[in-house]
Amino acid sequence: MAQVAKIKQLSQKETKYVRINYKGEVIDADKSLLKILLSKNTDKKNITLSSIFFAKKNISLKKIKSILETEKIFKQTGDLKIGDSDIQSCQTIYILQPDKSCIDVVFNFVENTEGLIKEIEALNSIADHNFQKLLKANEKLDAARRAEKEALSSKEKFLTNISHELRTPLTGISGILQLLSKTKINQTQSDYLNSITHSTKNMVTMINELLDFSKLKSGKFELKIADFSLEDCINYTASAFSIISLDTKINFNLSYDKAIPAILKGDSLRISQVINNLLNNAFKFTNRGFVYLETKLLHQANNIGWVELKVSDSGIGIPKDRLGKIFDEFYQADTPTPLHTAGTGLGLAISKHLVQIHGGTINVTSKPGSGTTFSVTIPFELGQQKKRLNTGVKKLLLQGKQILICDDNPVNLLIMEKVLSEQGATVTMTKNGKEVLPLLKLKTFDIFLIDLNMPVMNGFELAQELKKKNKAPMLAVTAGNGELLIKKCDRAGFSGIIFKPFSNEELIKQTIECLANKTSLKSKSSETEKLHPINLKKINSIANGNQKTFNELISSITSNLETNIPQLKEAIETGNFKKIRSFTHQLRTIYGYLDLKNELQSVITIEALSEQKKNIAKIRLLFNPLYQQHNQLKSELISLLN
């Protein structure tokens, strides 16, 4: 038994033993084995070795005994069947007892590797099949993404082109109307003029809404954060509605909380756009009664002021089942309104986007027949007090200036000539670039106003020629839009750019600033580029000259950026500090590899604030620049691959 115990101790496999006499009868056995043997045989003595097992390489007991007479241990390998159990592979060891009265038989059972291998092969086959399905699914997903990007690109190009075609004639109409309003006209003509002016403004608004919506959806929309006076912004925006209320049965009131800091940081143009949209909506659906604009400071701490803007009206209201859709894109409530109030259905959707990228929230409450209230809450960073600049346009601000205008549209030429001449300038008009070049020998000009889209010689071609022969500033005039156009104008040598349709005051202001070299496209472009000074030193060090490794690293960083920024935005919007901490932790690695120190510091601060589970407003303010810039950063990373 000591030998059997030693074999069991040394063996890592399942071991069973049985002791037999020379007749093959079982004297003793493992309890587990004995239990199997006795399931059919009640008498242990009736159990024989032949009834216990059979082997492929069977050998008689007599032969085993003769072998053991000369060898102490005899080993045999084969397939055994014990009782009713399944066939198992095992190594059988026969040991002769010292007194030679009996033999110990030890079974070392081996795992059924053949069955295991078949099972593994089956699992591998399933895994391979699923992997192939996954590859095909990924291919379809990639194709869908490419199609989506192409569709977005086509839509953006279409909107840009159509806006150019619409803005050019609208600029002419708007300018002519402004000039016409200064002439002597009777009351009937004045009414007609006001109607046309109102329709023109509506068309410009709709075009701008479509373009804003396109930029917001493509992720190319960026806020221009600067110090501004919220009180001035509201007063300026509300003044137009004060005039409208005089001609209606609507009482318009404005309330402003003087506790609001005088100077805040934000995009004043977009804040004005939100207020304008909400007031326009209130007046649109209110026939009589009141429209009330209230501004209140809710809370101020840590250099952040939470301001609430509330627009209430006594209009027709919104049914409860439609309140949830009111901010949807292209949604228009099915309500009885005059025909002239029709629009794109994008005003409230754009307002919601603008409020959210400011880090704020917008809500609506309404009751049919009792009016509607829109509430906007935005956390503004406090700005610095500074002297107010007088931006009012004065007469004869261009006295003695020689200005050349180059535009193929005769209406635009007429408008710009009249507006600039009224300010004391001497204006020369040309219809294309080729007409300009001979004039340079006859006269010296202080500034050139050049339309970019002209026949014969376009604005960019003319700019190249003027740079060779003249040092006067050039102001680009265009119905196009976008950062790429600004950069292209910068490379062409333009000092400024003015987008159609523009007001007379804006034309004068831009011309004066360009003459004074206050507008510098070059400085704006360089500032944009400095937003993301990517340093590839760490990436190159890891890649160690291997282009494939470099591409894999950049692709991985781009993919993570594309995933984590939107998810972090959602986590911030819902106030989920746990997710905020998780996503910022991942972004630390991305910005660290790219050596983007400012962005890295922002995510480190956000992560620290999220661990404290407080100050969500400051987190929003820190995150806003990251969100606004991540598409540009992604584009720069993709360009590295190309």
C-alpha positions as CSV (number, residue, x, y, z in Angstrom):
1,M,0.0,0.0,0.0
2,A,2.9,2.3,0.6
3,Q,3.9,2.0,-3.0
4,V,0.4,2.7,-4.2
5,A,0.3,5.8,-1.9
6,K,3.6,7.0,-3.3
7,I,2.4,6.6,-6.9
8,K,-0.8,8.5,-6.0
9,Q,1.3,11.3,-4.4
10,L,3.6,11.6,-7.5
11,S,0.7,11.5,-10.0
12,Q,-1.2,14.7,-10.9
13,K,-3.9,12.7,-12.6
14,E,-6.9,10.9,-11.2
15,T,-5.7,7.7,-9.6
16,K,-7.6,4.6,-8.6
17,Y,-6.4,1.2,-7.4
18,V,-7.6,-2.4,-7.0
19,R,-5.9,-5.4,-5.3
20,I,-6.4,-8.8,-6.8
21,N,-5.2,-12.3,-6.0
22,Y,-3.8,-14.8,-8.5
23,K,-7.2,-16.0,-9.4
24,G,-8.1,-12.5,-10.5
25,E,-10.5,-11.9,-7.6
26,V,-10.8,-8.4,-6.1
27,I,-9.6,-8.3,-2.5
28,D,-9.7,-4.5,-2.0
29,A,-10.3,-1.3,-4.0
30,D,-10.8,2.5,-3.8
31,K,-14.2,3.3,-2.3
32,S,-15.3,5.2,-5.4
33,L,-14.2,2.3,-7.6
34,L,-15.7,-0.2,-5.3
35,K,-19.0,1.7,-5.4
36,I,-19.1,1.4,-9.2
37,L,-18.2,-2.3,-9.1
38,L,-20.8,-3.2,-6.5
39,S,-23.6,-1.4,-8.4
40,K,-24.1,-4.7,-10.2
41,N,-22.3,-7.2,-7.9
42,T,-23.3,-7.5,-4.3
43,D,-20.5,-9.8,-3.5
44,K,-17.0,-8.3,-3.6
45,K,-15.5,-11.8,-4.0
46,N,-17.5,-12.4,-7.2
47,I,-15.8,-9.4,-8.8
48,T,-13.0,-10.5,-11.1
49,L,-10.4,-8.4,-13.0
50,S,-11.9,-9.3,-16.3
51,S,-15.3,-7.9,-15.2
52,I,-13.6,-4.6,-14.2
53,F,-12.0,-3.5,-17.4
54,F,-10.9,-4.5,-20.8
55,A,-7.9,-3.1,-22.7
56,K,-7.2,-2.8,-26.4
57,K,-3.9,-4.5,-25.7
58,N,-5.2,-7.2,-23.3
59,I,-2.8,-9.4,-21.5
60,S,-3.4,-12.4,-19.3
61,L,-3.0,-12.4,-15.5
62,K,-0.7,-15.4,-15.8
63,K,1.6,-13.4,-18.1
64,I,1.5,-10.4,-15.9
65,K,2.6,-12.6,-12.9
66,S,5.5,-14.0,-14.8
67,I,6.7,-10.6,-15.8
68,L,6.4,-9.4,-12.2
69,E,8.6,-12.3,-11.1
70,T,11.5,-10.6,-12.8
71,E,10.4,-6.9,-12.7
72,K,9.0,-5.2,-9.7
73,I,6.6,-2.9,-11.7
74,F,4.9,-3.5,-15.0
75,K,3.1,-0.7,-16.9
76,Q,0.4,-1.0,-19.6
77,T,-1.4,1.8,-21.5
78,G,-4.9,1.4,-23.1
79,D,-8.5,2.3,-23.0
80,L,-10.5,1.0,-20.0
81,K,-14.1,0.6,-19.2
82,I,-14.9,0.3,-15.5
83,G,-18.5,-0.8,-14.8
84,D,-21.0,1.2,-16.8
85,S,-18.7,4.3,-17.0
86,D,-17.4,5.6,-20.3
87,I,-14.3,4.4,-21.9
88,Q,-11.3,6.4,-20.6
89,S,-7.6,6.4,-21.5
90,C,-5.3,5.4,-18.7
91,Q,-2.0,4.0,-17.7
92,T,-2.2,0.7,-15.8
93,I,0.6,-0.1,-13.3
94,Y,0.9,-3.7,-11.9
95,I,2.8,-4.1,-8.6
96,L,3.6,-7.4,-7.0
97,Q,3.3,-7.5,-3.2
98,P,6.5,-8.5,-1.3
99,D,4.9,-11.6,0.0
100,K,3.8,-12.4,-3.6
101,S,0.3,-13.2,-2.5
102,C,-1.4,-10.6,-4.5
103,I,-1.0,-7.8,-7.1
104,D,-1.9,-4.2,-6.8
105,V,-3.3,-2.6,-10.0
106,V,-3.1,1.2,-10.2
107,F,-5.1,3.1,-12.8
108,N,-3.8,6.6,-13.7
109,F,-6.6,8.1,-15.7
110,V,-5.7,10.6,-18.5
111,E,-7.8,13.5,-19.7
112,N,-9.7,12.8,-23.0
113,T,-7.6,15.2,-25.0
114,E,-9.1,14.0,-28.3
115,G,-12.6,15.1,-27.3
116,L,-11.2,18.3,-25.9
117,I,-9.4,19.0,-29.1
118,K,-12.6,18.4,-31.1
119,E,-14.4,20.8,-28.7
120,I,-11.7,23.4,-29.1
121,E,-11.8,23.0,-32.9
122,A,-15.6,23.4,-32.9
123,L,-15.3,26.6,-30.8
124,N,-12.6,27.9,-33.1
125,S,-14.8,27.3,-36.1
126,I,-17.7,29.2,-34.5
127,A,-15.3,32.0,-33.4
128,D,-13.9,32.2,-37.0
129,H,-17.4,32.3,-38.4
130,N,-18.4,35.1,-36.0
131,F,-15.2,37.0,-36.7
132,Q,-15.9,36.8,-40.5
133,K,-19.4,38.1,-39.8
134,L,-17.9,40.9,-37.7
135,L,-15.5,41.9,-40.5
136,K,-18.3,42.1,-43.0
137,A,-20.4,44.1,-40.5
138,N,-17.5,46.5,-40.0
139,E,-17.0,46.8,-43.7
140,K,-20.7,47.7,-44.1
141,L,-20.4,50.1,-41.2
142,D,-17.4,51.8,-42.7
143,A,-19.2,52.1,-46.0
144,A,-22.2,53.6,-44.3
145,R,-19.9,56.1,-42.5
146,R,-18.2,57.1,-45.7
147,A,-21.6,57.5,-47.4
148,E,-22.8,59.6,-44.4
149,K,-19.7,61.8,-44.6
150,E,-20.0,62.2,-48.4
151,A,-23.7,63.1,-47.9
152,L,-22.9,65.7,-45.2
153,S,-20.1,67.1,-47.4
154,S,-22.5,67.3,-50.4
155,K,-25.1,68.9,-48.3
156,E,-22.7,71.5,-46.9
157,K,-21.4,72.3,-50.5
158,F,-25.0,72.6,-51.7
159,L,-25.9,75.0,-48.9
160,T,-22.8,77.0,-49.4
161,N,-23.4,77.3,-53.1
162,I,-27.1,78.1,-52.8
163,S,-26.5,80.6,-50.1
164,H,-24.0,82.4,-52.4
165,E,-26.5,82.5,-55.2
166,L,-29.2,83.9,-52.8
167,R,-27.1,86.3,-50.8
168,T,-25.8,88.2,-53.8
169,P,-29.2,89.4,-55.0
170,L,-30.4,89.9,-51.4
171,T,-27.4,92.2,-50.8
172,G,-28.5,94.2,-53.7
173,I,-32.2,94.3,-52.6
174,S,-31.3,95.2,-49.1
175,G,-28.9,98.0,-50.1
176,I,-31.4,99.5,-52.6
177,L,-34.1,99.4,-50.0
178,Q,-31.9,101.3,-47.5
179,L,-31.0,103.9,-50.2
180,L,-34.7,104.1,-51.2
181,S,-35.8,104.7,-47.6
182,K,-33.7,107.9,-47.6
183,T,-35.5,109.4,-50.6
184,K,-38.8,111.3,-50.6
185,I,-41.7,108.8,-50.8
186,N,-45.4,109.0,-50.0
187,Q,-47.2,106.9,-47.3
188,T,-48.3,104.2,-49.7
189,Q,-44.8,103.7,-51.1
190,S,-43.5,103.7,-47.5
191,D,-45.9,100.9,-46.6
192,Y,-44.8,98.9,-49.7
193,L,-41.1,99.6,-48.8
194,N,-41.6,98.4,-45.2
195,S,-43.3,95.2,-46.5
196,I,-40.5,94.4,-48.9
197,T,-37.9,95.2,-46.2
198,H,-39.6,92.8,-43.8
199,S,-39.7,90.0,-46.4
200,T,-36.1,90.5,-47.3
201,K,-35.1,90.3,-43.6
202,N,-37.1,87.1,-43.3
203,M,-35.3,85.6,-46.3
204,V,-31.9,86.5,-44.9
205,T,-32.9,85.0,-41.6
206,M,-33.9,81.7,-43.2
207,I,-30.7,81.5,-45.2
208,N,-28.6,82.2,-42.1
209,E,-30.6,79.6,-40.1
210,L,-29.9,76.9,-42.8
211,L,-26.2,77.7,-42.8
212,D,-26.0,77.8,-38.9
213,F,-27.8,74.5,-38.8
214,S,-25.5,73.0,-41.3
215,K,-22.4,74.1,-39.4
216,L,-23.9,72.9,-36.1
217,K,-24.6,69.4,-37.5
218,S,-21.2,69.1,-39.1
219,G,-19.4,70.1,-35.9
220,K,-17.6,73.1,-37.6
221,F,-19.5,75.7,-35.6
222,E,-17.3,77.7,-33.1
223,L,-18.3,80.3,-30.6
224,K,-16.3,83.6,-30.5
225,I,-16.0,84.1,-26.8
226,A,-15.2,87.7,-25.8
227,D,-16.1,90.2,-23.1
228,F,-19.5,91.8,-23.7
229,S,-22.3,93.6,-21.9
230,L,-25.4,91.4,-21.6
231,E,-27.5,94.5,-20.9
232,D,-26.4,96.2,-24.1
233,C,-26.9,92.9,-26.0
234,I,-30.5,92.6,-24.7
235,N,-31.4,96.2,-25.2
236,Y,-30.1,96.2,-28.8
237,T,-32.0,93.0,-29.6
238,A,-35.2,94.0,-27.9
239,S,-35.3,97.5,-29.4
240,A,-36.6,96.1,-32.8
241,F,-39.5,94.3,-31.0
242,S,-40.3,97.5,-29.0
243,I,-41.0,99.2,-32.4
244,I,-43.1,96.2,-33.6
245,S,-45.2,96.3,-30.4
246,L,-46.2,99.9,-31.2
247,D,-48.1,98.7,-34.3
248,T,-49.8,95.8,-32.6
249,K,-52.0,95.1,-29.7
250,I,-49.1,93.5,-27.8
251,N,-47.6,95.1,-24.7
252,F,-43.9,94.4,-24.6
253,N,-42.0,94.7,-21.3
254,L,-38.4,94.2,-20.4
255,S,-37.0,93.6,-16.9
256,Y,-33.2,93.5,-16.3
257,D,-31.5,92.5,-13.0
258,K,-28.9,95.1,-12.2
259,A,-27.1,92.5,-10.0
260,I,-25.8,90.9,-13.2
261,P,-22.1,91.8,-13.6
262,A,-21.6,94.5,-16.2
263,I,-19.2,92.5,-18.3
264,L,-19.5,88.8,-19.0
265,K,-17.6,86.4,-21.3
266,G,-19.6,84.8,-24.2
267,D,-20.5,85.0,-27.8
268,S,-22.7,88.1,-27.8
269,L,-23.8,87.6,-31.4
270,R,-25.1,84.1,-30.6
271,I,-26.7,85.2,-27.3
272,S,-28.5,87.9,-29.3
273,Q,-29.6,85.3,-31.8
274,V,-31.1,83.1,-29.1
275,I,-33.0,86.1,-27.6
276,N,-34.1,87.2,-31.1
277,N,-35.4,83.7,-31.9
278,L,-37.4,83.5,-28.6
279,L,-38.9,87.0,-28.9
280,N,-39.7,86.4,-32.6
281,N,-41.4,83.2,-31.6
282,A,-43.4,84.9,-28.9
283,F,-44.6,87.7,-31.1
284,K,-45.4,85.2,-33.9
285,F,-47.9,83.3,-31.8
286,T,-49.3,86.2,-29.8
287,N,-52.1,88.3,-31.4
288,R,-52.9,90.4,-28.3
289,G,-51.8,90.6,-24.7
290,F,-48.2,90.7,-23.6
291,V,-44.7,89.5,-24.3
292,Y,-42.3,89.8,-21.3
293,L,-38.5,89.4,-21.3
294,E,-37.0,89.0,-17.9
295,T,-33.3,88.6,-17.0
296,K,-32.2,87.6,-13.6
297,L,-29.0,86.6,-11.8
298,L,-29.6,83.2,-10.1
299,H,-26.3,82.6,-8.5
300,Q,-22.7,83.9,-8.5
301,A,-19.6,82.0,-7.3
302,N,-16.0,81.2,-8.3
303,N,-16.0,83.8,-11.1
304,I,-19.1,82.3,-12.6
305,G,-22.5,84.0,-12.9
306,W,-25.6,81.9,-13.6
307,V,-28.0,84.1,-15.5
308,E,-31.6,83.2,-16.4
309,L,-33.3,84.7,-19.5
310,K,-37.1,84.2,-19.5
311,V,-39.4,85.0,-22.4
312,S,-43.1,84.8,-21.6
313,D,-46.2,85.5,-23.7
314,S,-50.0,85.4,-23.6
315,G,-50.2,83.7,-27.0
316,I,-52.0,80.7,-28.2
317,G,-49.8,78.3,-26.3
318,I,-48.5,74.8,-27.2
319,P,-50.5,71.5,-26.7
320,K,-48.9,69.2,-24.1
321,D,-48.3,66.4,-26.6
322,R,-46.2,68.7,-28.8
323,L,-44.0,70.3,-26.1
324,G,-41.5,67.4,-26.4
325,K,-41.0,68.1,-30.1
326,I,-40.7,71.9,-30.0
327,F,-36.9,71.8,-30.2
328,D,-36.8,69.2,-32.9
329,E,-35.2,70.2,-36.3
330,F,-37.6,71.4,-39.0
331,Y,-40.6,71.0,-36.5
332,Q,-43.4,73.5,-36.8
333,A,-46.4,73.4,-34.5
334,D,-49.6,72.9,-36.4
335,T,-51.2,76.1,-35.3
336,P,-53.3,78.7,-37.0
337,T,-50.8,81.5,-37.7
338,P,-50.6,84.1,-40.5
339,L,-48.8,83.1,-43.7
340,H,-46.0,85.6,-43.2
341,T,-44.9,83.9,-40.0
342,A,-43.8,80.7,-41.8
343,G,-40.1,79.8,-41.4
344,T,-37.6,77.0,-41.6
345,G,-38.6,75.4,-38.3
346,L,-35.0,75.6,-37.2
347,G,-35.0,78.7,-34.9
348,L,-35.7,76.8,-31.7
349,A,-33.4,73.8,-32.6
350,I,-30.5,76.3,-33.3
351,S,-31.3,78.2,-30.1
352,K,-31.0,74.9,-28.1
353,H,-27.7,74.1,-29.7
354,L,-26.3,77.6,-29.0
355,V,-27.4,77.5,-25.4
356,Q,-25.9,74.0,-24.9
357,I,-22.5,74.9,-26.4
358,H,-22.5,77.9,-23.9
359,G,-22.9,75.3,-21.2
360,G,-26.5,76.2,-20.5
361,T,-30.0,74.7,-20.6
362,I,-33.3,75.7,-22.2
363,N,-36.8,74.6,-21.1
364,V,-40.3,75.4,-22.1
365,T,-43.7,75.4,-20.3
366,S,-47.0,76.1,-21.9
367,K,-50.8,75.8,-21.7
368,P,-53.0,76.1,-24.7
369,G,-54.8,79.4,-24.7
370,S,-52.8,80.8,-21.8
371,G,-49.4,81.4,-23.4
372,T,-45.8,80.0,-23.3
373,T,-42.6,80.6,-21.3
374,F,-39.1,79.8,-22.5
375,S,-36.4,79.7,-19.8
376,V,-32.7,79.8,-20.6
377,T,-30.0,79.4,-17.9
378,I,-26.4,80.0,-18.9
379,P,-23.3,80.0,-16.6
380,F,-21.2,83.0,-17.8
381,E,-17.6,83.6,-16.8
382,L,-17.1,87.1,-15.5
383,G,-15.3,89.5,-17.8
384,Q,-13.1,92.5,-17.1
385,Q,-14.5,96.0,-16.9
386,K,-13.3,98.2,-19.7
387,K,-14.2,101.5,-21.3
388,R,-17.1,101.3,-23.8
389,L,-16.0,101.8,-27.4
390,N,-18.1,104.1,-29.6
391,T,-18.9,102.0,-32.7
392,G,-21.4,104.5,-34.1
393,V,-20.8,105.4,-37.8
394,K,-20.1,109.1,-38.3
395,K,-20.5,111.1,-41.5
396,L,-17.5,111.7,-43.8
397,L,-15.4,109.1,-42.1
398,L,-13.8,108.3,-45.5
399,Q,-13.2,111.9,-46.6
400,G,-10.5,112.1,-49.2
401,K,-10.0,108.3,-49.6
402,Q,-9.6,106.8,-53.0
403,I,-11.5,103.5,-53.1
404,L,-11.7,101.0,-56.0
405,I,-14.6,98.6,-56.1
406,C,-14.4,95.5,-58.4
407,D,-17.7,93.5,-58.7
408,D,-19.5,92.0,-61.7
409,N,-22.9,92.7,-60.1
410,P,-24.1,96.2,-61.2
411,V,-26.5,96.5,-58.2
412,N,-23.7,95.7,-55.7
413,L,-21.5,98.3,-57.4
414,L,-24.2,100.9,-57.2
415,I,-24.9,100.3,-53.5
416,M,-21.3,100.3,-52.4
417,E,-20.5,103.4,-54.5
418,K,-23.4,105.3,-53.0
419,V,-22.7,104.2,-49.4
420,L,-19.0,104.9,-49.5
421,S,-19.4,108.2,-51.5
422,E,-21.8,109.5,-48.8
423,Q,-18.8,109.1,-46.4
424,G,-16.6,111.4,-48.5
425,A,-14.7,108.8,-50.5
426,T,-13.9,109.0,-54.2
427,V,-15.1,105.7,-55.6
428,T,-13.9,104.0,-58.9
429,M,-16.0,101.1,-60.1
430,T,-14.9,98.1,-62.3
431,K,-16.6,94.9,-63.4
432,N,-13.7,92.4,-63.4
433,G,-10.0,92.1,-62.5
434,K,-8.7,93.0,-66.0
435,E,-10.3,96.4,-65.9
436,V,-8.4,97.2,-62.7
437,L,-4.9,96.7,-63.9
438,P,-4.7,99.6,-66.4
439,L,-6.1,102.0,-63.7
440,L,-3.1,101.4,-61.5
441,K,-1.0,103.5,-63.9
442,L,-3.4,106.4,-63.7
443,K,-4.3,106.6,-60.0
444,T,-3.2,105.6,-56.6
445,F,-5.8,103.9,-54.4
446,D,-6.0,103.7,-50.7
447,I,-8.0,100.4,-50.6
448,F,-9.5,97.8,-53.0
449,L,-12.9,96.2,-52.4
450,I,-12.9,93.0,-54.5
451,D,-15.6,90.5,-55.1
452,L,-14.1,87.0,-55.1
453,N,-16.5,85.4,-57.7
454,M,-16.1,87.3,-61.0
455,P,-15.7,86.3,-64.7
456,V,-12.6,87.0,-66.8
457,M,-10.3,87.5,-63.7
458,N,-11.7,86.5,-60.3
459,G,-10.8,88.1,-57.0
460,F,-8.0,85.8,-56.0
461,E,-6.3,86.2,-59.4
462,L,-6.6,90.0,-59.1
463,A,-5.2,89.9,-55.6
464,Q,-2.1,88.1,-56.8
465,E,-1.5,90.9,-59.5
466,L,-2.2,93.7,-57.0
467,K,0.4,92.4,-54.5
468,K,3.0,92.8,-57.2
469,K,2.2,96.4,-58.0
470,N,0.5,97.9,-55.0
471,K,0.7,97.9,-51.2
472,A,-2.8,99.2,-50.5
473,P,-5.0,96.9,-48.3
474,M,-7.5,94.6,-50.0
475,L,-11.0,93.9,-48.6
476,A,-12.6,90.6,-49.9
477,V,-16.3,90.8,-50.6
478,T,-18.1,87.4,-50.8
479,A,-21.3,85.5,-50.3
480,G,-19.4,82.5,-49.3
481,N,-18.6,81.4,-45.7
482,G,-16.4,79.2,-43.6
483,E,-12.9,79.0,-42.1
484,L,-11.4,77.5,-45.2
485,L,-12.4,80.6,-47.2
486,I,-10.9,82.9,-44.6
487,K,-7.6,81.0,-44.8
488,K,-7.7,81.1,-48.6
489,C,-8.2,84.9,-48.5
490,D,-5.3,85.2,-46.0
491,R,-3.0,83.3,-48.3
492,A,-4.1,85.5,-51.2
493,G,-3.1,88.7,-49.3
494,F,-6.4,90.1,-48.2
495,S,-6.4,92.3,-45.1
496,G,-10.1,91.8,-44.3
497,I,-13.3,90.0,-45.5
498,I,-16.9,91.1,-45.5
499,F,-19.8,88.6,-46.0
500,K,-22.9,89.3,-48.0
501,P,-25.6,90.4,-47.3
502,F,-24.1,93.2,-45.2
503,S,-25.6,96.5,-43.9
504,N,-24.4,99.9,-45.0
505,E,-23.0,100.5,-41.5
506,E,-21.0,97.2,-41.6
507,L,-19.6,98.1,-45.1
508,I,-18.3,101.5,-43.8
509,K,-17.0,100.0,-40.5
510,Q,-15.1,97.2,-42.3
511,T,-13.6,99.6,-44.8
512,I,-12.4,102.0,-42.1
513,E,-10.9,99.1,-40.0
514,C,-9.2,97.7,-43.1
515,L,-7.7,101.1,-43.9
516,A,-6.5,101.4,-40.3
517,N,-5.0,97.9,-40.5
518,K,-7.2,96.9,-37.5
519,T,-8.5,93.8,-39.4
520,S,-5.8,91.2,-40.0
521,L,-6.8,87.9,-41.5
522,K,-3.2,86.7,-41.1
523,S,-3.3,87.2,-37.3
524,K,-6.7,85.4,-37.1
525,S,-5.4,82.5,-39.1
526,S,-2.3,82.1,-37.0
527,E,-4.4,82.3,-33.9
528,T,-6.5,79.5,-35.2
529,E,-3.5,77.4,-36.0
530,K,-2.0,78.0,-32.6
531,L,-5.0,76.3,-31.0
532,H,-3.5,73.0,-31.7
533,P,0.3,73.1,-31.8
534,I,0.7,69.3,-32.1
535,N,4.1,68.0,-31.1
536,L,4.8,64.6,-32.7
537,K,8.0,64.0,-30.7
538,K,6.5,61.4,-28.4
539,I,4.6,59.6,-31.3
540,N,7.7,59.5,-33.5
541,S,9.7,58.2,-30.5
542,I,7.3,55.3,-30.1
543,A,7.0,54.6,-33.8
544,N,10.8,54.7,-34.2
545,G,10.7,55.4,-37.9
546,N,8.1,52.7,-38.6
547,Q,5.3,54.3,-40.8
548,K,2.8,51.5,-40.1
549,T,3.2,52.0,-36.3
550,F,3.0,55.8,-36.7
551,N,-0.3,55.4,-38.7
552,E,-1.7,53.0,-36.1
553,L,-0.9,55.4,-33.3
554,I,-2.5,58.4,-35.0
555,S,-5.5,56.3,-36.1
556,S,-6.0,55.1,-32.5
557,I,-5.7,58.6,-31.1
558,T,-8.2,60.0,-33.7
559,S,-10.7,57.2,-33.0
560,N,-10.5,57.7,-29.2
561,L,-10.9,61.5,-29.6
562,E,-13.9,60.9,-31.9
563,T,-15.5,58.7,-29.3
564,N,-14.6,60.3,-26.0
565,I,-15.4,64.0,-26.7
566,P,-19.1,63.4,-27.6
567,Q,-19.4,60.9,-24.7
568,L,-17.8,63.4,-22.3
569,K,-20.2,66.1,-23.6
570,E,-23.2,63.9,-22.9
571,A,-21.8,63.0,-19.4
572,I,-21.4,66.7,-18.6
573,E,-24.9,67.6,-19.9
574,T,-26.4,64.9,-17.6
575,G,-24.1,65.7,-14.6
576,N,-22.7,62.1,-14.5
577,F,-19.4,62.8,-12.5
578,K,-18.4,59.1,-12.7
579,K,-18.4,59.1,-16.5
580,I,-16.8,62.6,-16.7
581,R,-13.9,61.3,-14.6
582,S,-13.6,58.2,-16.8
583,F,-13.6,60.0,-20.2
584,T,-11.3,62.8,-19.0
585,H,-8.8,60.2,-17.7
586,Q,-8.7,58.7,-21.2
587,L,-8.4,62.1,-22.9
588,R,-5.3,62.9,-20.7
589,T,-3.4,60.2,-22.5
590,I,-4.5,61.6,-25.9
591,Y,-3.5,65.2,-25.2
592,G,-0.4,64.0,-23.4
593,Y,0.9,62.1,-26.4
594,L,0.2,65.2,-28.6
595,D,1.9,67.5,-26.1
596,L,-1.2,69.8,-26.1
597,K,-0.4,71.5,-22.8
598,N,-3.5,73.8,-22.5
599,E,-5.9,71.0,-23.4
600,L,-4.2,68.6,-21.0
601,Q,-4.4,71.0,-18.2
602,S,-8.1,71.5,-18.9
603,V,-8.9,67.8,-18.7
604,I,-6.8,67.4,-15.6
605,T,-8.8,70.1,-13.9
606,I,-12.1,68.6,-15.1
607,E,-11.1,65.2,-13.8
608,A,-10.2,66.8,-10.4
609,L,-13.5,68.6,-10.2
610,S,-15.4,65.5,-11.2
611,E,-13.8,63.6,-8.3
612,Q,-15.1,66.2,-5.9
613,K,-18.5,65.9,-7.6
614,K,-19.2,69.6,-7.7
615,N,-18.9,72.8,-9.9
616,I,-20.5,71.4,-13.1
617,A,-20.7,74.9,-14.4
618,K,-16.9,75.3,-14.3
619,I,-16.5,71.9,-15.9
620,R,-18.8,73.1,-18.8
621,L,-16.7,76.2,-19.3
622,L,-13.4,74.2,-19.3
623,F,-14.9,71.7,-21.7
624,N,-16.5,74.1,-24.2
625,P,-13.1,75.1,-25.9
626,L,-12.2,71.4,-26.2
627,Y,-15.5,70.5,-27.8
628,Q,-15.3,73.5,-30.2
629,Q,-11.8,72.6,-31.3
630,H,-11.9,68.8,-31.4
631,N,-13.1,68.6,-35.0
632,Q,-10.2,70.8,-36.1
633,L,-7.8,68.6,-34.1
634,K,-9.3,65.5,-35.6
635,S,-8.8,67.0,-39.1
636,E,-5.2,67.8,-38.4
637,L,-4.6,64.2,-37.2
638,I,-6.3,62.8,-40.3
639,S,-4.1,65.0,-42.5
640,L,-1.0,63.4,-40.9
641,L,-2.2,60.0,-42.2
642,N,-2.7,61.4,-45.7
